[in-house]
Amino acid sequence: MSFSVAIVGRPNVGKSTLFNRLVGKKLALVDDTPGVTRDRRPGDAKLVDLRFRIIDTAGLEVAAPDTLEGRMRAQTELAIDEADLSLFVVDAKMGLTHVDQMLAEMLRKRGKPVVLVANKSEARGSDGGFYDAFTLGLGEPVPISAEHGQGMIDLRDAIVEAIGPERAFADEEDDDEALTDVDVPFSDAEDEDEEIELAYDDSKPLRVAIVGRPNAGKSTLINRFLGEDRLLTGPEAGITRDSISVEWEWHGRMIKMFDTAGMRRKARVQEKLEKLSVADSLRAIRFAETVVIVFDATIPFEKQDLQIVDLVLREGRAAVLAFNKWDLVEDPQAVLADLREKTERLLPQARGIRAVPISGQTGYGLEKLMQNIIDTDMVWNKRVSTAKLNRWLDAVQTQHPPPAVSGRRIRLKYMTQVKARPPAFMISCTRSDALPESYVRYLINGLRNDFQMPGVPIRIHFKSADNPYENKRKKR
């Protein structure tokens, strides 16, 4: 993007609503509760003919630096320093407060261009707040309604005037490597005699979501990867509310990592805001390719941990377990052996899933974790040729034939892989509805072991040939 813009203001003036309006998607959580946004959220904005990078920030509050509000204020100040322009949003309906005056003074000291935005100007009685905004000394305010989309043309003109036409309309190079929401599927067509399998493409950006229970250390882990305090962290549980994406490179490969809100048991999620946060986390899981489930190594394998892993696998994502806070474990060898035993026993649906002990606080094990993420993604993208699959199918049937049902043998005739991400296979057989679930598990476990596909969900679909005489009556 040619320039970046930070949206700043006190809590509940409509910053996230304006952010969603500019990016054209409901990315940021919006609620009547003040202080919903806590982390910096970047996005690609479009305003008429302008294209720029937009940053949503937390509402500015007066608080001590060691408090949660103080750490949120520090994140907002970092966003102002990084941006080329600030959109200072005030509430025209409620009028100005001392926090608005303080923020205006802070923006003046920065010496960067500022566009004063009077939001909620469509409300009755908003004229007083609009004219009061002139007293801030930041120029003429732009009256808008972020919720209804009013005043966007005037906002565009004010941005162009503040940043300059040369900067606003600078030529941008098309980024062919940009991340998209659409996965590129593999071709389903494959020759039966073809033995060449598609190579893993490690040049594509990798989308990774970090999920887990509240206070498991997800944001601290991402900050350690980035080498900076990009995300808000602290001892309080449930700090993260939005799913925030960050981009960085690991050994030359672009990684897009999503920090998500902690997911509690469904029965405990009562408030509307927490329901929105959990829904945002679920969307991040569906958008990601590989999902890292962060466990607290001091209290691992809570019921909610197992449910999160099961959810990720049912969504068809590649999963990696990360046992965080390893620096707090007293007997690492004994605890590691116990965790391995529990992983195999409690997660039979993900046999062979990769699990790594880490410490987001000290950085221990992060290199190994990233390597396991890449290895799991390779398995998730794996394809096996049809010829190999049919030779394997003949061998497993010879070793363990399908059971006879009602005196009639079930025959598995043909097998092919119909897709990857996750690996899915189709088997043509007789009487597919009568094949017992135990034999399906036998086939899935055999695929895992013989084709080295541990820890990823494997799906097998069965297809029976149509019987042309099934609906015809017997001739007398």
TINU-548395 format. One record per residue (C-alpha): chain; x negated, y, z negated; residue in three letters. Coordinates in steps of 0.2 Angstrom, whole numbers. Each point is the difference from the previous one (the first is absolute). Example, Ala and Ser with C-alpha at 12.3 -4.5 7.8 and 13.67 -1.06 7.14 Angstrom:
{r "A" {-62 -22 -39} "ALA"}
{r "A" {-6 17 3} "SER"}
END
This chain:
{r "A" {0 0 0} "MET"}
{r "A" {-6 18 4} "SER"}
{r "A" {3 6 -18} "PHE"}
{r "A" {7 -6 -17} "SER"}
{r "A" {14 8 -11} "VAL"}
{r "A" {3 -3 -18} "ALA"}
{r "A" {18 2 -7} "ILE"}
{r "A" {-1 8 -18} "VAL"}
{r "A" {12 6 -13} "GLY"}
{r "A" {7 -3 -17} "ARG"}
{r "A" {10 -16 -3} "PRO"}
{r "A" {17 -2 8} "ASN"}
{r "A" {-1 14 13} "VAL"}
{r "A" {2 -12 15} "GLY"}
{r "A" {-18 -4 5} "LYS"}
{r "A" {3 -18 4} "SER"}
{r "A" {16 3 9} "THR"}
{r "A" {-9 13 11} "LEU"}
{r "A" {-14 -13 2} "PHE"}
{r "A" {12 -13 6} "ASN"}
{r "A" {8 13 12} "ARG"}
{r "A" {-17 4 8} "LEU"}
{r "A" {-6 -18 2} "VAL"}
{r "A" {17 -6 7} "GLY"}
{r "A" {2 -15 -13} "LYS"}
{r "A" {5 -2 -17} "LYS"}
{r "A" {-17 -5 -7} "LEU"}
{r "A" {-1 10 -16} "ALA"}
{r "A" {12 -4 -14} "LEU"}
{r "A" {13 13 -3} "VAL"}
{r "A" {11 2 -16} "ASP"}
{r "A" {8 13 -10} "ASP"}
{r "A" {-12 -4 -15} "THR"}
{r "A" {-15 12 -1} "PRO"}
{r "A" {-17 -7 3} "GLY"}
{r "A" {4 -15 11} "VAL"}
{r "A" {-16 3 11} "THR"}
{r "A" {-16 -3 -10} "ARG"}
{r "A" {-13 -5 13} "ASP"}
{r "A" {-6 9 16} "ARG"}
{r "A" {10 -7 15} "ARG"}
{r "A" {-7 3 18} "PRO"}
{r "A" {10 0 16} "GLY"}
{r "A" {0 5 18} "ASP"}
{r "A" {12 15 2} "ALA"}
{r "A" {9 6 15} "LYS"}
{r "A" {8 17 0} "LEU"}
{r "A" {7 5 18} "VAL"}
{r "A" {-16 1 10} "ASP"}
{r "A" {-13 -1 -15} "LEU"}
{r "A" {-9 -16 -5} "ARG"}
{r "A" {-9 0 -17} "PHE"}
{r "A" {-5 -10 -15} "ARG"}
{r "A" {12 3 -15} "ILE"}
{r "A" {-3 -4 -18} "ILE"}
{r "A" {14 -1 -13} "ASP"}
{r "A" {-6 4 -18} "THR"}
{r "A" {6 -2 -18} "ALA"}
{r "A" {9 15 -8} "GLY"}
{r "A" {-11 12 -9} "LEU"}
{r "A" {2 1 -19} "GLU"}
{r "A" {-9 8 -14} "VAL"}
{r "A" {-8 -14 -10} "ALA"}
{r "A" {-16 -5 -8} "ALA"}
{r "A" {-13 -9 12} "PRO"}
{r "A" {0 -17 -10} "ASP"}
{r "A" {19 -2 2} "THR"}
{r "A" {10 -8 14} "LEU"}
{r "A" {6 17 6} "GLU"}
{r "A" {-17 7 -1} "GLY"}
{r "A" {-7 -14 11} "ARG"}
{r "A" {14 3 13} "MET"}
{r "A" {-5 19 0} "ARG"}
{r "A" {-18 -5 4} "ALA"}
{r "A" {6 -11 15} "GLN"}
{r "A" {10 15 6} "THR"}
{r "A" {-15 12 -1} "GLU"}
{r "A" {-10 -13 10} "LEU"}
{r "A" {13 0 14} "ALA"}
{r "A" {0 19 1} "ILE"}
{r "A" {-19 0 1} "ASP"}
{r "A" {0 -13 14} "GLU"}
{r "A" {14 8 10} "ALA"}
{r "A" {-2 14 13} "ASP"}
{r "A" {17 8 -5} "LEU"}
{r "A" {12 -1 -14} "SER"}
{r "A" {19 0 1} "LEU"}
{r "A" {4 8 -17} "PHE"}
{r "A" {18 -6 -3} "VAL"}
{r "A" {11 10 -13} "VAL"}
{r "A" {19 -3 -4} "ASP"}
{r "A" {10 14 6} "ALA"}
{r "A" {15 -6 -9} "LYS"}
{r "A" {-8 -1 -17} "MET"}
{r "A" {-11 15 2} "GLY"}
{r "A" {-18 2 -5} "LEU"}
{r "A" {-8 -6 -16} "THR"}
{r "A" {-17 3 -9} "HIS"}
{r "A" {-7 -16 8} "VAL"}
{r "A" {4 8 17} "ASP"}
{r "A" {-10 15 -5} "GLN"}
{r "A" {-14 -10 -6} "MET"}
{r "A" {-1 -11 16} "LEU"}
{r "A" {0 16 11} "ALA"}
{r "A" {-15 7 -10} "GLU"}
{r "A" {-9 -17 2} "MET"}
{r "A" {4 0 19} "LEU"}
{r "A" {-6 18 2} "ARG"}
{r "A" {-17 -4 -9} "LYS"}
{r "A" {-3 -14 13} "ARG"}
{r "A" {0 12 14} "GLY"}
{r "A" {8 -12 12} "LYS"}
{r "A" {16 4 12} "PRO"}
{r "A" {16 -2 -10} "VAL"}
{r "A" {18 0 7} "VAL"}
{r "A" {13 4 -13} "LEU"}
{r "A" {16 -11 3} "VAL"}
{r "A" {16 4 -9} "ALA"}
{r "A" {9 -17 0} "ASN"}
{r "A" {19 -3 -4} "LYS"}
{r "A" {4 17 9} "SER"}
{r "A" {16 -8 6} "GLU"}
{r "A" {7 0 -18} "ALA"}
{r "A" {12 13 -6} "ARG"}
{r "A" {-8 13 -10} "GLY"}
{r "A" {-18 -3 7} "SER"}
{r "A" {-2 18 6} "ASP"}
{r "A" {-7 5 -17} "GLY"}
{r "A" {-13 -13 -1} "GLY"}
{r "A" {-5 3 18} "PHE"}
{r "A" {-3 19 -3} "TYR"}
{r "A" {-9 -4 -16} "ASP"}
{r "A" {-13 -10 10} "ALA"}
{r "A" {-7 16 7} "PHE"}
{r "A" {-7 4 -17} "THR"}
{r "A" {-12 -14 1} "LEU"}
{r "A" {-11 10 12} "GLY"}
{r "A" {-2 -14 13} "LEU"}
{r "A" {10 9 14} "GLY"}
{r "A" {17 -3 7} "GLU"}
{r "A" {8 -16 -6} "PRO"}
{r "A" {8 -12 13} "VAL"}
{r "A" {18 -5 -4} "PRO"}
{r "A" {3 -18 3} "ILE"}
{r "A" {10 -15 -5} "SER"}
{r "A" {-10 -15 0} "ALA"}
{r "A" {15 -11 -3} "GLU"}
{r "A" {10 6 15} "HIS"}
{r "A" {-14 5 12} "GLY"}
{r "A" {3 19 0} "GLN"}
{r "A" {-13 12 3} "GLY"}
{r "A" {-13 -12 8} "MET"}
{r "A" {-3 12 15} "ILE"}
{r "A" {-4 14 -11} "ASP"}
{r "A" {-12 -11 -10} "LEU"}
{r "A" {-9 -6 16} "ARG"}
{r "A" {-3 19 4} "ASP"}
{r "A" {-6 4 -17} "ALA"}
{r "A" {-12 -15 1} "ILE"}
{r "A" {-7 5 17} "VAL"}
{r "A" {-2 18 -6} "GLU"}
{r "A" {-9 -5 -16} "ALA"}
{r "A" {-12 -13 7} "ILE"}
{r "A" {-3 9 17} "GLY"}
{r "A" {6 -6 17} "PRO"}
{r "A" {-17 -7 5} "GLU"}
{r "A" {0 -11 -15} "ARG"}
{r "A" {18 -5 1} "ALA"}
{r "A" {0 -6 18} "PHE"}
{r "A" {-18 -7 1} "ALA"}
{r "A" {-2 -14 12} "ASP"}
{r "A" {1 -17 -9} "GLU"}
{r "A" {-7 -16 7} "GLU"}
{r "A" {12 -15 1} "ASP"}
{r "A" {-5 -13 -13} "ASP"}
{r "A" {3 -17 7} "ASP"}
{r "A" {-6 -8 -16} "GLU"}
{r "A" {14 8 -10} "ALA"}
{r "A" {10 -12 -12} "LEU"}
{r "A" {18 -4 6} "THR"}
{r "A" {15 -8 -8} "ASP"}
{r "A" {1 -13 14} "VAL"}
{r "A" {-10 -16 0} "ASP"}
{r "A" {-7 -6 17} "VAL"}
{r "A" {7 -18 1} "PRO"}
{r "A" {-10 -14 8} "PHE"}
{r "A" {6 -8 16} "SER"}
{r "A" {11 -15 -4} "ASP"}
{r "A" {-4 -8 16} "ALA"}
{r "A" {-14 -13 -1} "GLU"}
{r "A" {-6 -14 11} "ASP"}
{r "A" {1 -17 -8} "GLU"}
{r "A" {-18 -4 6} "ASP"}
{r "A" {-7 17 -5} "GLU"}
{r "A" {-13 -2 -13} "GLU"}
{r "A" {-6 18 -1} "ILE"}
{r "A" {7 9 -16} "GLU"}
{r "A" {1 19 -1} "LEU"}
{r "A" {-14 8 -9} "ALA"}
{r "A" {3 10 -15} "TYR"}
{r "A" {0 19 4} "ASP"}
{r "A" {-10 9 -14} "ASP"}
{r "A" {1 17 9} "SER"}
{r "A" {18 3 -4} "LYS"}
{r "A" {4 10 -16} "PRO"}
{r "A" {6 -11 -15} "LEU"}
{r "A" {15 4 -10} "ARG"}
{r "A" {-2 -5 -18} "VAL"}
{r "A" {13 3 -14} "ALA"}
{r "A" {-4 -1 -19} "ILE"}
{r "A" {14 -6 -10} "VAL"}
{r "A" {2 -6 -18} "GLY"}
{r "A" {8 3 -17} "ARG"}
{r "A" {-1 18 -8} "PRO"}
{r "A" {-16 5 -7} "ASN"}
{r "A" {-10 -15 8} "ALA"}
{r "A" {-13 12 7} "GLY"}
{r "A" {6 2 18} "LYS"}
{r "A" {-4 19 2} "SER"}
{r "A" {-17 -2 -9} "THR"}
{r "A" {-5 -14 12} "LEU"}
{r "A" {4 11 15} "ILE"}
{r "A" {-9 15 -7} "ASN"}
{r "A" {-16 -12 -3} "ARG"}
{r "A" {1 -5 18} "PHE"}
{r "A" {1 18 6} "LEU"}
{r "A" {-13 6 -12} "GLY"}
{r "A" {10 15 -6} "GLU"}
{r "A" {15 3 -11} "ASP"}
{r "A" {12 1 15} "ARG"}
{r "A" {15 -8 -9} "LEU"}
{r "A" {7 5 -17} "LEU"}
{r "A" {-5 -12 -14} "THR"}
{r "A" {2 -1 -19} "GLY"}
{r "A" {5 -11 -15} "PRO"}
{r "A" {18 4 3} "GLU"}
{r "A" {10 -14 8} "ALA"}
{r "A" {10 4 16} "GLY"}
{r "A" {-10 15 6} "ILE"}
{r "A" {1 -4 18} "THR"}
{r "A" {17 2 8} "ARG"}
{r "A" {-3 2 19} "ASP"}
{r "A" {-9 -12 11} "SER"}
{r "A" {-15 10 5} "ILE"}
{r "A" {-11 -5 14} "SER"}
{r "A" {-19 4 1} "VAL"}
{r "A" {-12 -3 14} "GLU"}
{r "A" {-18 -5 -1} "TRP"}
{r "A" {-13 -11 8} "GLU"}
{r "A" {-8 -16 -6} "TRP"}
{r "A" {-15 -7 10} "HIS"}
{r "A" {6 10 15} "GLY"}
{r "A" {18 -6 0} "ARG"}
{r "A" {14 12 -3} "MET"}
{r "A" {11 -4 -15} "ILE"}
{r "A" {17 7 -4} "LYS"}
{r "A" {4 -3 -18} "MET"}
{r "A" {17 3 -9} "PHE"}
{r "A" {1 3 -18} "ASP"}
{r "A" {17 -5 -7} "THR"}
{r "A" {11 3 -16} "ALA"}
{r "A" {-1 -14 -13} "GLY"}
{r "A" {14 -13 2} "MET"}
{r "A" {9 -5 -16} "ARG"}
{r "A" {13 -13 -2} "ARG"}
{r "A" {16 4 10} "LYS"}
{r "A" {11 -1 -16} "ALA"}
{r "A" {-11 14 -8} "ARG"}
{r "A" {1 12 15} "VAL"}
{r "A" {15 11 -5} "GLN"}
{r "A" {-5 18 5} "GLU"}
{r "A" {4 6 18} "LYS"}
{r "A" {-18 7 2} "LEU"}
{r "A" {-8 -17 -5} "GLU"}
{r "A" {11 -9 12} "LYS"}
{r "A" {-5 12 14} "LEU"}
{r "A" {-19 -3 -5} "SER"}
{r "A" {3 -19 1} "VAL"}
{r "A" {8 1 17} "ALA"}
{r "A" {-14 10 6} "ASP"}
{r "A" {-12 -13 -6} "SER"}
{r "A" {10 -14 9} "LEU"}
{r "A" {-1 11 16} "ARG"}
{r "A" {-19 1 -2} "ALA"}
{r "A" {-1 -19 -2} "ILE"}
{r "A" {10 -2 17} "ARG"}
{r "A" {-11 12 9} "PHE"}
{r "A" {-17 -7 -6} "ALA"}
{r "A" {-9 -15 7} "GLU"}
{r "A" {-9 -6 -15} "THR"}
{r "A" {6 3 -18} "VAL"}
{r "A" {-11 0 -15} "VAL"}
{r "A" {10 -5 -16} "ILE"}
{r "A" {-9 8 -15} "VAL"}
{r "A" {1 -10 -16} "PHE"}
{r "A" {-6 6 -17} "ASP"}
{r "A" {-13 -13 -5} "ALA"}
{r "A" {4 3 -19} "THR"}
{r "A" {18 -5 2} "ILE"}
{r "A" {1 -10 17} "PRO"}
{r "A" {14 -10 8} "PHE"}
{r "A" {14 9 -8} "GLU"}
{r "A" {17 -5 8} "LYS"}
{r "A" {1 16 10} "GLN"}
{r "A" {-18 -4 7} "ASP"}
{r "A" {6 -16 7} "LEU"}
{r "A" {16 8 7} "GLN"}
{r "A" {-10 13 9} "ILE"}
{r "A" {-11 -13 8} "VAL"}
{r "A" {15 -10 5} "ASP"}
{r "A" {8 16 8} "LEU"}
{r "A" {-16 4 10} "VAL"}
{r "A" {-1 -18 7} "LEU"}
{r "A" {19 0 4} "ARG"}
{r "A" {-3 16 10} "GLU"}
{r "A" {-13 -10 10} "GLY"}
{r "A" {-15 11 -6} "ARG"}
{r "A" {-18 -6 -3} "ALA"}
{r "A" {-3 1 -18} "ALA"}
{r "A" {-16 1 -11} "VAL"}
{r "A" {0 0 -19} "LEU"}
{r "A" {-11 13 -10} "ALA"}
{r "A" {-2 -3 -18} "PHE"}
{r "A" {-4 17 -6} "ASN"}
{r "A" {-8 7 -16} "LYS"}
{r "A" {-13 -14 0} "TRP"}
{r "A" {-11 11 -10} "ASP"}
{r "A" {12 -3 -15} "LEU"}
{r "A" {-1 -19 1} "VAL"}
{r "A" {-11 -7 -14} "GLU"}
{r "A" {-4 -17 7} "ASP"}
{r "A" {0 2 19} "PRO"}
{r "A" {-4 -18 4} "GLN"}
{r "A" {13 -8 -11} "ALA"}
{r "A" {13 12 6} "VAL"}
{r "A" {-4 -2 18} "LEU"}
{r "A" {2 -19 -1} "ALA"}
{r "A" {17 2 -9} "ASP"}
{r "A" {5 13 14} "LEU"}
{r "A" {-4 -12 14} "ARG"}
{r "A" {9 -14 -8} "GLU"}
{r "A" {16 11 -3} "LYS"}
{r "A" {-1 7 18} "THR"}
{r "A" {1 -18 7} "GLU"}
{r "A" {13 -6 -12} "ARG"}
{r "A" {12 16 0} "LEU"}
{r "A" {-2 4 18} "LEU"}
{r "A" {2 -16 10} "PRO"}
{r "A" {8 10 15} "GLN"}
{r "A" {-16 9 2} "ALA"}
{r "A" {-12 -15 -1} "ARG"}
{r "A" {-18 6 3} "GLY"}
{r "A" {4 19 -3} "ILE"}
{r "A" {-15 10 -3} "ARG"}
{r "A" {-3 8 -17} "ALA"}
{r "A" {-14 12 -5} "VAL"}
{r "A" {-4 7 -18} "PRO"}
{r "A" {-3 18 2} "ILE"}
{r "A" {-2 16 -11} "SER"}
{r "A" {7 16 8} "GLY"}
{r "A" {-8 10 -14} "GLN"}
{r "A" {-18 -6 3} "THR"}
{r "A" {1 -6 18} "GLY"}
{r "A" {-4 -18 -4} "TYR"}
{r "A" {6 -12 14} "GLY"}
{r "A" {7 13 12} "LEU"}
{r "A" {-12 -6 14} "GLU"}
{r "A" {5 -18 -2} "LYS"}
{r "A" {19 5 0} "LEU"}
{r "A" {-2 10 16} "MET"}
{r "A" {-8 -15 8} "GLN"}
{r "A" {14 -12 -6} "ASN"}
{r "A" {13 13 7} "ILE"}
{r "A" {-9 -1 17} "ILE"}
{r "A" {-1 -19 -1} "ASP"}
{r "A" {18 -2 -4} "THR"}
{r "A" {5 12 14} "ASP"}
{r "A" {-9 -11 12} "MET"}
{r "A" {9 -16 -6} "VAL"}
{r "A" {17 10 1} "TRP"}
{r "A" {-4 4 19} "ASN"}
{r "A" {-6 -17 4} "LYS"}
{r "A" {6 -10 15} "ARG"}
{r "A" {-2 -18 4} "VAL"}
{r "A" {1 -7 17} "SER"}
{r "A" {15 -11 5} "THR"}
{r "A" {-11 -15 5} "ALA"}
{r "A" {-9 0 -17} "LYS"}
{r "A" {17 1 -9} "LEU"}
{r "A" {7 -15 9} "ASN"}
{r "A" {-15 -11 -3} "ARG"}
{r "A" {2 5 -18} "TRP"}
{r "A" {19 -4 0} "LEU"}
{r "A" {-4 -17 7} "ASP"}
{r "A" {-13 -4 -14} "ALA"}
{r "A" {11 6 -15} "VAL"}
{r "A" {15 -10 7} "GLN"}
{r "A" {-11 -16 1} "THR"}
{r "A" {-7 3 -17} "GLN"}
{r "A" {17 4 -8} "HIS"}
{r "A" {15 -2 12} "PRO"}
{r "A" {16 10 -4} "PRO"}
{r "A" {13 -10 -10} "PRO"}
{r "A" {14 -10 8} "ALA"}
{r "A" {17 8 -4} "VAL"}
{r "A" {15 -11 1} "SER"}
{r "A" {-10 -13 8} "GLY"}
{r "A" {-6 11 14} "ARG"}
{r "A" {-18 6 2} "ARG"}
{r "A" {-3 19 2} "ILE"}
{r "A" {-13 3 14} "ARG"}
{r "A" {-11 16 1} "LEU"}
{r "A" {-3 2 19} "LYS"}
{r "A" {-9 16 3} "TYR"}
{r "A" {-7 15 -10} "MET"}
{r "A" {-6 17 5} "THR"}
{r "A" {-4 17 -9} "GLN"}
{r "A" {13 13 4} "VAL"}
{r "A" {-8 15 -9} "LYS"}
{r "A" {-13 6 -12} "ALA"}
{r "A" {1 13 -14} "ARG"}
{r "A" {4 -12 -9} "PRO"}
{r "A" {-3 -16 9} "PRO"}
{r "A" {16 -8 6} "ALA"}
{r "A" {3 -16 9} "PHE"}
{r "A" {14 -9 10} "MET"}
{r "A" {2 -19 0} "ILE"}
{r "A" {11 -9 12} "SER"}
{r "A" {8 -15 -9} "CYS"}
{r "A" {15 -11 -1} "THR"}
{r "A" {13 3 -14} "ARG"}
{r "A" {-9 16 -7} "SER"}
{r "A" {14 2 -12} "ASP"}
{r "A" {-4 -16 -9} "ALA"}
{r "A" {-18 3 -2} "LEU"}
{r "A" {-3 1 -19} "PRO"}
{r "A" {-8 15 -8} "GLU"}
{r "A" {-14 -11 -8} "SER"}
{r "A" {-6 -5 18} "TYR"}
{r "A" {0 19 5} "VAL"}
{r "A" {-12 4 -15} "ARG"}
{r "A" {-11 -15 6} "TYR"}
{r "A" {-2 8 17} "LEU"}
{r "A" {-3 18 -7} "ILE"}
{r "A" {-13 -7 -12} "ASN"}
{r "A" {-8 -10 14} "GLY"}
{r "A" {-1 16 11} "LEU"}
{r "A" {-8 10 -14} "ARG"}
{r "A" {-14 -14 -3} "ASN"}
{r "A" {-3 -5 18} "ASP"}
{r "A" {0 17 8} "PHE"}
{r "A" {-8 10 -15} "GLN"}
{r "A" {16 11 -3} "MET"}
{r "A" {-1 3 -19} "PRO"}
{r "A" {11 12 -9} "GLY"}
{r "A" {11 7 14} "VAL"}
{r "A" {18 -4 3} "PRO"}
{r "A" {3 -14 13} "ILE"}
{r "A" {17 -2 8} "ARG"}
{r "A" {6 -15 10} "ILE"}
{r "A" {15 0 11} "HIS"}
{r "A" {8 -16 6} "PHE"}
{r "A" {10 -2 16} "LYS"}
{r "A" {10 -14 6} "SER"}
{r "A" {4 -4 18} "ALA"}
{r "A" {18 3 5} "ASP"}
{r "A" {10 -16 2} "ASN"}
{r "A" {11 2 16} "PRO"}
{r "A" {12 -14 -6} "TYR"}
{r "A" {2 6 -17} "GLU"}
{r "A" {17 8 3} "ASN"}
{r "A" {7 -12 12} "LYS"}
{r "A" {12 -14 -5} "ARG"}
{r "A" {-3 -18 3} "LYS"}
{r "A" {7 -7 15} "LYS"}
{r "A" {12 -14 -3} "ARG"}
END
